[in-house]
Amino acid sequence: MSKLQHRLHIKQPSLRSLPKPARARQGKASIAIIAGEGALAHLITRACLARGEVPLIIMLPHKRQASVKSFFGCQVLFPKTPWAALRLAHANSIRRVIFAGKYTRSTAKHEAERTSKNILLAFITRRLIARFGDDRAMRRIAWILKLFAIRVVAPQEFCPALTPQRHGLLGTVSVSSSEKRDIQLAKRVLDLLAPLDIGQSIVVNSGLVLGIETLEGTDALLQSVARLKKQRAISGGVLVKLPKIGQRRDLDLPAIGVKTVRMVTKAGLRGIAIECQGALLIPPDATIAAANKHSIFICGIAASSK
């Protein structure tokens, strides 16, 4: 048996609301959470424990490292590269993996070049992530996992509440007719760009595209839009964040949270549109409450028919 094949022992959880099976169960993990930036890995850990499963946490390197204490005593491993994470999962006999949290292609490329001693693996990482883009790279990573008999599981399979289940408003702020037209325009533009695998977010105002998400992500898009609107004295606008046509729903779904709402407010936008069952709210209640507080609408729209 490998030295990495440890048995997990759950410590007393710090949250009273954690269900009894999480406190009682001990044993070997069969599911791993690949934890990137943000709170999603923490929420998925709680959901796994609620179902009586003890996950192995594989923490990928990034700037905002989550506290080990936030995983309720589950074993946490710290590989230096995605390829090291794959080896750890295989060594621990993991059969299912959940990707939880942001791990940008630029960060992945940097880590592979900086830490990988295997030149071939570093080259493959650069090719997958830098050349093919997020969606196609993730598909190839999933294919590699399948070679090791590891299946990718969608976060929403464990936490259905993270995805909006119905069309229409999720909060109390209404959408105007002009904003509905902007949402439809944004949706058409994203559908046209989907084959190019550029991004999942776009900002539209009064029929004009103010910005499209690129390598730098949604935060950079909103910062850019905020500067543009300030320079040209533009008011209003809508952030639309949708999965690409044909994108796998178990990999890299668009996500919004409280921080997104705050940045949308700072950029002077009026609201956010996401796809029903095609985006994650992290966490849902706090995100919707923040939107209501800042008079920002959040609405769910239908998926593209293509």
C-alpha positions as CSV (number, residue, x, y, z in Angstrom):
1,M,0.0,0.0,0.0
2,S,1.3,3.5,-0.9
3,K,2.2,5.9,1.9
4,L,-0.4,8.3,0.5
5,Q,-3.2,5.8,1.0
6,H,-4.3,7.0,4.5
7,R,-7.6,6.3,6.2
8,L,-9.6,9.4,7.0
9,H,-10.8,10.2,10.5
10,I,-13.4,12.9,10.9
11,K,-12.9,15.3,13.8
12,Q,-15.8,17.0,15.6
13,P,-17.3,19.5,13.1
14,S,-17.4,23.2,14.2
15,L,-20.8,23.8,12.8
16,R,-23.8,22.6,14.7
17,S,-25.9,22.3,11.6
18,L,-23.6,19.6,10.1
19,P,-25.7,16.4,9.9
20,K,-25.0,13.4,12.2
21,P,-23.6,11.1,9.5
22,A,-20.7,13.5,9.0
23,R,-19.7,13.1,12.7
24,A,-20.1,9.4,12.8
25,R,-18.7,8.1,9.6
26,Q,-15.0,7.0,9.3
27,G,-13.3,5.2,6.5
28,K,-11.5,5.6,3.2
29,A,-12.5,8.3,0.8
30,S,-13.8,7.3,-2.7
31,I,-14.5,10.9,-3.8
32,A,-12.0,13.8,-4.1
33,I,-12.7,17.5,-4.2
34,I,-10.2,19.4,-6.3
35,A,-10.4,22.7,-4.5
36,G,-9.6,26.0,-6.2
37,E,-10.4,29.5,-5.1
38,G,-13.6,30.5,-3.5
39,A,-16.2,28.9,-1.2
40,L,-17.5,26.2,-3.5
41,A,-15.1,23.5,-2.2
42,H,-16.3,24.2,1.4
43,L,-20.0,24.0,0.4
44,I,-19.4,20.7,-1.5
45,T,-17.5,19.3,1.5
46,R,-20.5,19.9,3.7
47,A,-22.8,18.4,1.1
48,C,-20.7,15.2,0.9
49,L,-20.7,14.9,4.6
50,A,-24.5,15.4,4.7
51,R,-24.7,12.3,2.4
52,G,-22.5,10.3,4.6
53,E,-19.4,10.5,2.3
54,V,-16.0,11.6,3.6
55,P,-14.2,13.4,0.7
56,L,-10.5,13.7,0.2
57,I,-9.6,17.4,-0.3
58,I,-6.9,18.1,-3.0
59,M,-6.0,21.7,-2.7
60,L,-4.5,23.2,-5.9
61,P,-2.1,26.1,-5.5
62,H,-3.6,29.6,-5.8
63,K,-3.3,33.0,-4.2
64,R,-6.3,32.8,-1.8
65,Q,-5.7,29.4,-0.1
66,A,-8.7,28.2,2.0
67,S,-8.1,27.3,5.6
68,V,-7.8,23.6,6.3
69,K,-10.1,24.1,9.2
70,S,-13.0,24.9,6.8
71,F,-13.1,21.3,5.7
72,F,-14.4,19.8,9.0
73,G,-11.4,17.6,9.7
74,C,-11.3,15.9,6.2
75,Q,-7.8,15.0,5.0
76,V,-6.3,17.8,2.9
77,L,-3.4,17.3,0.5
78,F,-1.4,20.0,-1.2
79,P,0.0,19.0,-4.6
80,K,2.1,21.5,-6.5
81,T,0.6,20.9,-9.9
82,P,-2.6,19.5,-11.4
83,W,-0.6,16.5,-12.5
84,A,0.5,15.8,-9.0
85,A,-3.2,16.1,-8.0
86,L,-4.0,13.4,-10.5
87,R,-1.3,11.1,-9.1
88,L,-2.6,11.7,-5.5
89,A,-6.1,10.8,-6.6
90,H,-5.0,7.6,-8.3
91,A,-2.7,6.6,-5.3
92,N,-5.7,7.1,-2.9
93,S,-8.0,4.9,-5.0
94,I,-10.3,7.8,-5.8
95,R,-13.1,6.9,-8.2
96,R,-15.0,10.2,-8.4
97,V,-13.7,13.8,-8.6
98,I,-15.5,17.2,-8.2
99,F,-13.8,20.3,-9.5
100,A,-14.8,23.1,-7.0
101,G,-13.6,26.6,-7.3
102,K,-11.7,28.9,-9.7
103,Y,-8.4,27.7,-11.2
104,T,-7.5,29.9,-14.1
105,R,-5.7,28.8,-17.2
106,S,-2.9,31.4,-16.6
107,T,-2.4,30.2,-13.0
108,A,-2.3,26.5,-14.2
109,K,0.2,27.3,-16.9
110,H,2.5,29.2,-14.5
111,E,2.4,26.5,-11.8
112,A,3.2,23.8,-14.4
113,E,6.2,25.7,-15.7
114,R,7.4,26.6,-12.2
115,T,7.1,23.4,-10.3
116,S,6.9,20.5,-12.7
117,K,10.1,18.5,-12.9
118,N,8.7,16.5,-15.8
119,I,9.2,18.5,-18.9
120,L,6.7,16.4,-20.9
121,L,3.9,16.9,-18.4
122,A,4.6,20.7,-18.3
123,F,4.5,20.8,-22.1
124,I,1.1,18.9,-22.1
125,T,-0.3,21.3,-19.5
126,R,0.7,24.3,-21.5
127,R,-0.8,22.8,-24.6
128,L,-4.1,21.8,-22.9
129,I,-4.7,25.0,-21.0
130,A,-3.1,27.8,-23.0
131,R,-3.7,26.5,-26.6
132,F,-7.1,24.8,-26.3
133,G,-8.8,27.2,-23.8
134,D,-10.8,26.4,-20.7
135,D,-13.6,24.2,-22.1
136,R,-11.6,22.0,-24.4
137,A,-8.8,21.8,-21.9
138,M,-11.2,20.6,-19.2
139,R,-12.6,18.0,-21.5
140,R,-9.2,16.6,-22.1
141,I,-8.4,16.6,-18.4
142,A,-11.7,14.7,-17.9
143,W,-10.6,12.2,-20.6
144,I,-7.3,11.7,-18.8
145,L,-9.1,11.1,-15.5
146,K,-11.3,8.5,-17.3
147,L,-8.1,6.6,-18.3
148,F,-7.5,6.2,-14.6
149,A,-11.1,5.1,-14.0
150,I,-11.9,8.4,-12.3
151,R,-15.3,9.9,-13.1
152,V,-15.9,13.7,-12.9
153,V,-19.0,14.6,-10.9
154,A,-20.8,17.9,-11.2
155,P,-21.0,20.1,-8.1
156,Q,-24.7,20.6,-8.6
157,E,-25.2,16.8,-8.2
158,F,-24.3,17.2,-4.6
159,C,-25.8,20.7,-4.1
160,P,-28.8,21.2,-6.4
161,A,-29.6,24.4,-4.6
162,L,-26.5,26.0,-6.0
163,T,-28.2,26.3,-9.5
164,P,-31.4,28.3,-10.2
165,Q,-34.2,25.8,-11.1
166,R,-36.7,28.3,-12.6
167,H,-36.8,31.1,-15.1
168,G,-37.4,34.7,-14.0
169,L,-36.4,36.8,-11.1
170,L,-34.5,35.2,-8.2
171,G,-34.7,38.3,-6.1
172,T,-37.0,41.2,-5.6
173,V,-35.6,43.7,-8.2
174,S,-37.5,43.8,-11.5
175,V,-36.1,43.8,-15.1
176,S,-37.1,46.5,-17.6
177,S,-38.0,45.8,-21.2
178,S,-34.8,47.4,-22.5
179,E,-32.7,45.2,-20.1
180,K,-34.5,42.1,-21.4
181,R,-33.5,43.1,-25.0
182,D,-29.9,43.6,-23.8
183,I,-30.0,40.1,-22.2
184,Q,-31.2,38.6,-25.5
185,L,-28.5,40.4,-27.5
186,A,-25.8,39.2,-25.0
187,K,-27.0,35.7,-25.3
188,R,-26.8,35.8,-29.1
189,V,-23.2,37.2,-29.0
190,L,-22.1,34.5,-26.5
191,D,-23.7,31.8,-28.7
192,L,-21.7,33.1,-31.7
193,L,-18.5,33.2,-29.7
194,A,-19.0,29.7,-28.1
195,P,-17.0,27.8,-30.8
196,L,-14.0,30.1,-30.2
197,D,-14.0,29.2,-26.4
198,I,-13.3,32.8,-25.4
199,G,-15.4,33.4,-22.3
200,Q,-18.7,33.0,-20.5
201,S,-19.5,36.6,-19.6
202,I,-20.5,39.8,-21.4
203,V,-21.7,43.2,-20.5
204,V,-24.4,44.9,-22.7
205,N,-26.0,48.3,-22.3
206,S,-28.7,49.8,-24.5
207,G,-27.8,47.5,-27.4
208,L,-24.1,48.1,-27.1
209,V,-21.5,45.5,-26.0
210,L,-19.3,47.2,-23.4
211,G,-17.0,44.2,-22.8
212,I,-16.5,40.5,-23.2
213,E,-14.7,38.2,-20.7
214,T,-11.2,37.1,-21.8
215,L,-8.3,35.2,-20.2
216,E,-8.4,37.6,-17.2
217,G,-11.9,36.6,-16.1
218,T,-15.2,38.2,-15.0
219,D,-13.6,40.4,-12.3
220,A,-11.3,42.1,-14.9
221,L,-14.2,42.5,-17.3
222,L,-16.3,44.3,-14.7
223,Q,-13.3,46.5,-13.7
224,S,-12.8,47.4,-17.3
225,V,-16.5,48.2,-17.8
226,A,-16.4,50.4,-14.7
227,R,-13.5,52.5,-16.1
228,L,-15.2,52.7,-19.6
229,K,-18.5,53.9,-18.1
230,K,-16.8,56.5,-16.0
231,Q,-14.9,57.9,-19.0
232,R,-18.0,58.1,-21.2
233,A,-20.7,58.8,-18.5
234,I,-22.7,55.7,-19.4
235,S,-25.4,54.5,-17.0
236,G,-27.0,51.1,-16.6
237,G,-26.1,47.8,-18.3
238,V,-26.4,44.1,-17.7
239,L,-23.9,41.3,-16.9
240,V,-24.8,38.1,-18.7
241,K,-22.9,34.9,-17.7
242,L,-23.8,31.7,-19.5
243,P,-22.2,28.3,-20.2
244,K,-20.9,27.9,-23.7
245,I,-23.0,25.9,-26.2
246,G,-22.0,22.2,-25.9
247,Q,-20.1,22.8,-22.7
248,R,-20.0,19.9,-20.2
249,R,-22.1,20.7,-17.2
250,D,-19.9,18.9,-14.8
251,L,-16.9,21.1,-15.6
252,D,-16.3,24.8,-15.1
253,L,-19.9,26.1,-14.9
254,P,-20.2,29.9,-14.7
255,A,-20.5,31.1,-11.1
256,I,-21.6,34.3,-9.3
257,G,-21.4,35.2,-5.7
258,V,-21.6,38.1,-3.3
259,K,-18.3,39.5,-4.7
260,T,-19.8,39.5,-8.2
261,V,-22.8,41.5,-7.0
262,R,-20.6,44.1,-5.3
263,M,-18.5,44.5,-8.5
264,V,-21.6,44.8,-10.6
265,T,-22.8,47.5,-8.3
266,K,-19.5,49.3,-8.4
267,A,-19.6,49.1,-12.2
268,G,-23.0,50.8,-12.2
269,L,-24.8,47.9,-13.8
270,R,-28.4,47.1,-13.2
271,G,-28.4,43.4,-13.0
272,I,-27.1,39.9,-13.7
273,A,-28.6,37.2,-16.0
274,I,-27.6,33.5,-15.7
275,E,-28.9,30.3,-17.3
276,C,-31.3,28.1,-15.3
277,Q,-29.5,25.0,-14.2
278,G,-26.4,26.4,-16.0
279,A,-24.8,28.5,-13.4
280,L,-23.8,28.3,-9.7
281,L,-24.7,30.8,-7.0
282,I,-22.1,30.6,-4.3
283,P,-23.8,30.7,-1.9
284,P,-27.4,31.2,-3.1
285,D,-29.1,32.9,-0.2
286,A,-26.3,35.3,0.5
287,T,-25.9,36.2,-3.2
288,I,-29.6,36.9,-3.7
289,A,-29.7,38.9,-0.4
290,A,-26.8,41.0,-1.5
291,A,-28.4,41.7,-4.9
292,N,-31.6,42.8,-3.2
293,K,-29.7,45.0,-0.8
294,H,-27.9,46.8,-3.7
295,S,-31.0,46.9,-6.0
296,I,-29.4,44.5,-8.5
297,F,-31.6,42.0,-10.3
298,I,-30.6,38.4,-10.8
299,C,-32.7,36.5,-13.3
300,G,-32.6,33.0,-14.7
301,I,-33.0,32.6,-18.5
302,A,-33.6,29.6,-20.7
303,A,-30.7,27.7,-22.3
304,S,-29.9,28.1,-25.9
305,S,-31.7,25.8,-28.2
306,K,-28.6,25.1,-30.3
